[in-house]
Amino acid sequence: MKRSQANLVLLAVAVIWGSAFVAQAEGMAGVGPLTFTGIRFLLGTAIVAPLAWREWQILSSRGARLLPADALGVAVLGVLLLLGAALQQIGMISTTVTNAGFLTALYVPLVPLLAWLILGTNPHWSVWPTSIGCLAGTWLLSGAQAVEPAVGDLWVIASSVFWALHVLFVGRLAERIAAPFLVACGQFLVCGLLGLLGAGLTETITASGMRQALLPIVYAGVVSVAIGFTAQVVGQRYAQAADAAIILSAETVFAALFGFLLMGDRLNASGMVGCALILTCIVVVQVLPLAPTAPALERRDGRR
């Protein structure tokens, strides 16, 4: 897959995640955050499992085997996925959607920072200003309001750390294993089982609550998890983690768009400027790394 194709896949993921934000909020009316998280990721597991099984058969026919380290890596991705999704869901109980959307976007500058601290990777210089631009755009999209600290805000801030770690490592593992559906299915299974285990210990699950949350869970499980998170694994095999974070941050723009189309929300002037800023940053971070350097231009012109 070409870099441009991978970027389009990740942009499609941003559209999917933006559309699923409403389902995440509405699903909390019937079930607890761990129940919602566990069931939707197990649903995603069931949908992706046939594709994962097919990949397993192909690997076996080639004599390739997954190493214990690979299985451990998939399990770690599942734990990171659970912590990011569950903490975000918990935070949405006691904070506003506006605050949650803004604070979740903190993972954008965290990805290149953690890549530098953990992996020693130096991203292209354009990643830093565009990351800040995405945060500024998200703030404008939220109405340019000051974020007042609350318990829910702290939960969402914590979730952004695990989202950043997940974005950082999922592409590296998918590239090494070369089996994106196996990686996706494995992390979904770990996330779903641990989520339901935690729900059984801490939450009350009722039949009426499940009926109330059924449609949001199905939408989040099929569209957001099975399609969105699987496409993320596929796309990040061919995209830098920092670039992927910038593109995926466009989910805030699409969340606003779906809010306008489905819920009657309206964007003010500040929100429109925020959307434009985020989209500009997405384009810039993809175009600038492809531009030739000054020495290269000089050599091409025959001056060196």
C-alpha distance (Angstrom), angle and dihedral (degrees) to the residues before:
residue distance angle dihedral
M1 . . .
K2 3.80 . .
R3 3.79 121.9 .
S4 3.80 91.3 -112.5
Q5 3.81 91.0 51.9
A6 3.79 91.3 49.3
N7 3.81 89.4 51.5
L8 3.81 90.4 52.8
V9 3.81 90.1 50.6
L10 3.80 90.9 52.1
L11 3.80 90.8 47.0
A12 3.81 88.2 54.0
V13 3.81 87.8 51.7
A14 3.81 89.2 54.3
V15 3.81 89.3 53.1
I16 3.81 90.8 51.0
W17 3.79 94.8 47.2
G18 3.79 91.1 46.9
S19 3.80 90.6 53.7
A20 3.82 91.8 48.3
F21 3.79 95.3 55.6
V22 3.80 92.6 85.9
A23 3.81 91.1 50.7
Q24 3.80 90.5 52.3
A25 3.78 91.6 53.7
E26 3.82 95.6 44.6
G27 3.80 94.2 45.5
M28 3.80 90.9 63.4
A29 3.80 90.1 69.8
G30 3.80 92.0 74.6
V31 3.79 107.8 27.5
G32 3.79 140.2 25.6
P33 3.81 123.2 -96.2
L34 3.82 95.7 -103.5
T35 3.81 92.2 46.9
F36 3.80 91.2 50.3
T37 3.80 91.7 46.4
G38 3.80 95.4 45.1
I39 3.80 97.2 47.9
R40 3.79 96.6 44.3
F41 3.81 92.7 50.7
L42 3.81 92.6 46.9
L43 3.79 88.0 50.9
G44 3.79 88.4 52.1
T45 3.81 88.9 49.2
A46 3.80 92.1 55.4
I47 3.82 92.2 50.8
V48 3.82 96.3 47.4
A49 3.84 95.1 39.8
P50 3.88 96.0 88.7
L51 3.81 90.7 53.4
A52 3.80 90.9 46.4
W53 3.82 90.4 50.2
R54 3.79 90.0 51.5
E55 3.80 90.8 52.2
W56 3.80 89.9 49.0
Q57 3.81 90.2 53.9
I58 3.81 91.3 49.5
L59 3.80 91.8 50.2
S60 3.80 91.0 47.7
S61 3.80 92.1 50.7
R62 3.79 88.8 54.9
G63 3.78 92.4 49.4
A64 3.79 92.4 -113.4
R65 3.78 119.7 142.8
L66 3.77 133.3 -168.1
L67 3.77 112.6 -116.0
P68 3.82 122.6 -134.1
A69 3.80 87.3 -111.0
D70 3.81 89.6 58.1
A71 3.81 91.9 52.0
L72 3.79 89.5 48.1
G73 3.80 90.4 50.6
V74 3.80 91.6 52.2
A75 3.81 89.8 49.3
V76 3.80 90.8 51.2
L77 3.81 89.7 51.2
G78 3.81 88.4 52.5
V79 3.79 91.4 52.6
L80 3.82 91.8 48.1
L81 3.80 89.2 48.3
L82 3.80 91.4 51.2
L83 3.80 93.7 48.1
G84 3.79 93.1 48.0
A85 3.81 95.7 45.7
A86 3.80 97.5 39.3
L87 3.80 96.5 45.6
Q88 3.80 89.8 49.0
Q89 3.82 90.5 50.5
I90 3.82 91.6 48.1
G91 3.78 90.8 49.8
M92 3.80 92.2 52.0
I93 3.81 89.0 63.8
S94 3.79 93.2 69.3
T95 3.80 106.2 21.4
T96 3.77 135.4 61.2
V97 3.79 124.6 -96.7
T98 3.81 87.9 -118.6
N99 3.79 93.1 56.4
A100 3.81 92.2 42.7
G101 3.80 92.6 51.9
F102 3.79 93.0 48.5
L103 3.80 96.3 44.6
T104 3.80 94.2 45.9
A105 3.82 87.6 58.0
L106 3.80 87.9 67.0
Y107 3.80 86.6 89.0
V108 3.83 88.9 74.1
P109 3.83 97.1 74.0
L110 3.81 90.7 31.0
V111 3.83 93.0 65.0
P112 3.84 97.4 63.5
L113 3.80 90.2 38.1
L114 3.82 92.8 53.3
A115 3.83 90.8 42.3
W116 3.79 88.2 55.8
L117 3.83 94.3 44.7
I118 3.83 98.9 41.0
L119 3.79 105.6 27.1
G120 3.79 101.5 24.0
T121 3.81 89.8 -125.7
N122 3.78 117.2 156.3
P123 3.81 108.9 -151.3
H124 3.78 122.9 -153.3
W125 3.80 110.3 -78.3
S126 3.81 90.6 -114.8
V127 3.81 91.0 68.9
W128 3.81 92.8 71.9
P129 3.83 100.5 54.8
T130 3.81 92.2 38.3
S131 3.80 90.7 51.4
I132 3.79 89.7 53.0
G133 3.80 89.0 44.9
C134 3.81 90.8 54.3
L135 3.79 90.6 51.9
A136 3.79 90.8 48.7
G137 3.80 90.1 47.9
T138 3.78 91.8 50.6
W139 3.82 89.9 50.2
L140 3.80 90.6 51.8
L141 3.80 89.9 45.8
S142 3.80 89.3 54.6
G143 3.81 89.9 56.9
A144 3.81 98.9 -91.0
Q145 3.78 90.1 -87.5
A146 3.76 125.1 155.6
V147 3.78 112.0 -106.6
E148 3.80 107.7 -123.7
P149 3.81 112.3 -150.4
A150 3.80 113.5 -111.5
V151 3.78 136.4 157.5
G152 3.80 91.0 -99.9
D153 3.80 91.0 51.2
L154 3.80 90.5 56.1
W155 3.81 90.9 52.3
V156 3.80 91.0 51.7
I157 3.80 92.3 46.7
A158 3.80 88.4 53.2
S159 3.82 90.4 50.4
S160 3.81 91.2 55.2
V161 3.81 90.0 63.1
F162 3.81 91.7 57.1
W163 3.82 92.6 43.1
A164 3.80 87.7 54.4
L165 3.81 92.5 49.5
H166 3.80 90.4 47.9
V167 3.82 93.1 51.1
L168 3.81 89.0 46.5
F169 3.80 96.9 54.0
V170 3.81 106.6 28.1
G171 3.79 94.3 74.9
R172 3.81 93.8 47.5
L173 3.79 92.7 51.2
A174 3.81 94.2 44.8
E175 3.80 90.3 50.5
R176 3.82 92.8 50.0
I177 3.80 96.1 46.3
A178 3.84 94.3 37.8
A179 3.80 89.8 -151.3
P180 3.82 108.0 102.4
F181 3.82 95.9 174.1
L182 3.80 91.6 52.2
V183 3.79 90.0 50.1
A184 3.80 92.3 47.0
C185 3.81 94.9 46.0
G186 3.79 93.2 45.7
Q187 3.79 95.1 51.1
F188 3.82 91.1 45.1
L189 3.81 90.6 52.7
V190 3.81 94.0 49.9
C191 3.81 91.9 45.4
G192 3.82 93.6 47.1
L193 3.81 96.6 46.5
L194 3.80 94.0 46.4
G195 3.80 90.6 45.2
L196 3.81 93.1 53.0
L197 3.81 91.0 44.1
G198 3.79 89.5 54.7
A199 3.80 90.8 44.9
G200 3.81 91.7 52.6
L201 3.79 90.1 53.5
T202 3.81 99.6 42.9
E203 3.82 110.9 19.3
T204 3.79 138.3 59.8
I205 3.81 114.4 -126.3
T206 3.81 116.7 -160.1
A207 3.81 132.3 -178.7
S208 3.82 91.7 -124.9
G209 3.78 91.5 50.7
M210 3.79 91.4 49.5
R211 3.80 91.2 51.3
Q212 3.79 90.3 50.2
A213 3.80 92.8 50.5
L214 3.82 96.8 38.0
L215 3.80 99.8 102.4
P216 3.84 95.5 44.0
I217 3.82 90.0 47.8
V218 3.81 92.4 49.2
Y219 3.79 92.4 48.2
A220 3.80 93.2 46.0
G221 3.81 92.0 45.0
V222 3.80 98.2 46.0
V223 3.79 102.7 33.2
S224 3.80 105.8 25.1
V225 3.82 99.1 34.9
A226 3.83 109.1 24.7
I227 3.80 95.3 37.8
G228 3.81 105.0 20.7
F229 3.80 103.1 41.5
T230 3.81 92.2 38.6
A231 3.81 90.9 51.8
Q232 3.82 87.7 49.3
V233 3.81 90.2 58.2
V234 3.81 91.0 48.1
G235 3.80 94.2 47.1
Q236 3.78 96.2 45.1
R237 3.80 91.6 58.0
Y238 3.80 85.9 76.2
A239 3.82 103.1 29.6
Q240 3.78 133.9 74.1
A241 3.80 113.3 -109.0
A242 3.81 93.8 -124.2
D243 3.80 91.9 50.0
A244 3.81 90.4 46.8
A245 3.80 90.7 53.8
I246 3.79 90.9 54.2
I247 3.81 92.8 49.6
L248 3.80 94.3 44.3
S249 3.79 90.1 51.9
A250 3.80 86.4 71.5
E251 3.81 85.9 82.3
T252 3.81 86.5 89.2
V253 3.81 90.0 60.7
F254 3.79 93.0 48.5
A255 3.81 91.4 44.9
A256 3.81 87.5 57.9
L257 3.81 90.5 46.9
F258 3.81 93.6 51.4
G259 3.78 89.4 45.2
F260 3.80 87.8 55.9
L261 3.81 93.8 47.0
L262 3.81 100.4 39.5
M263 3.79 106.6 24.8
G264 3.79 104.5 29.7
D265 3.81 94.8 -112.8
R266 3.78 117.0 158.3
L267 3.80 129.8 -149.3
N268 3.79 117.9 -134.9
A269 3.79 123.7 -151.1
S270 3.80 91.3 -85.6
G271 3.80 91.5 53.9
M272 3.80 92.7 49.6
V273 3.81 90.8 51.4
G274 3.81 89.0 48.9
C275 3.81 92.0 52.7
A276 3.80 90.9 49.0
L277 3.81 91.8 48.9
I278 3.81 93.5 50.7
L279 3.79 93.3 47.7
T280 3.82 90.5 47.2
C281 3.80 90.8 52.7
I282 3.81 90.4 50.2
V283 3.81 91.2 53.9
V284 3.81 94.4 43.6
V285 3.81 95.3 50.4
Q286 3.81 89.6 52.9
V287 3.83 98.1 44.0
L288 3.81 103.6 41.5
P289 3.85 97.1 59.2
L290 3.83 87.8 55.3
A291 3.82 94.0 53.5
P292 3.84 114.8 101.9
T293 3.78 117.1 -110.8
A294 3.78 122.1 -112.1
P295 3.85 94.6 -104.2
A296 3.81 89.5 50.1
L297 3.78 90.5 52.4
E298 3.78 91.1 49.5
R299 3.80 92.0 51.9
R300 3.78 90.2 48.1
D301 3.79 90.1 53.3
G302 3.81 90.9 49.8
R303 3.79 95.4 -116.0
R304 3.83 94.6 119.4
